[in-house]
Amino acid sequence: MEKKILVSGLHCENCPRHIAELIKDARGVENLEKDMDKMTLTISGNSDLDVNEIKEDLSSKPFTVEELI
């Protein structure tokens, strides 16, 4: 299963690393691919992948998440 999400609030190349740390324990997350030009992260995972859980994990930080696919 693959989900593409738009993450607003990325400031630098370190932001995806920070996001990965915040969501590393989210159910179903297996891989992250970043595209800083489009300000997106593609999150790959298994059937347990839950975008709402990722939103909750990032809610205390200046990142916002919108599911694209």
C-alpha positions, 0 to 999 in steps of 0.5 A: 500500500502506498499513500502520498501526502502533502506535508506543509511546513517543511523548511529544510532538508532536515524536516523529513528526518524530523518527520520520520522520527515523529512517525517512526512508530506509526502503524504500517509505516515502512518507508518515506521518500521526500520531494522537497520541490513539491513539498511532499513525502510519499509514505509506503507501508502495509495495510495498517497505514493510517494517515489520521495517526500520522496527522496526530503524530505531527499535530504538536509540530508546525507540520500539517498533513493532507492525503493526496492519494 
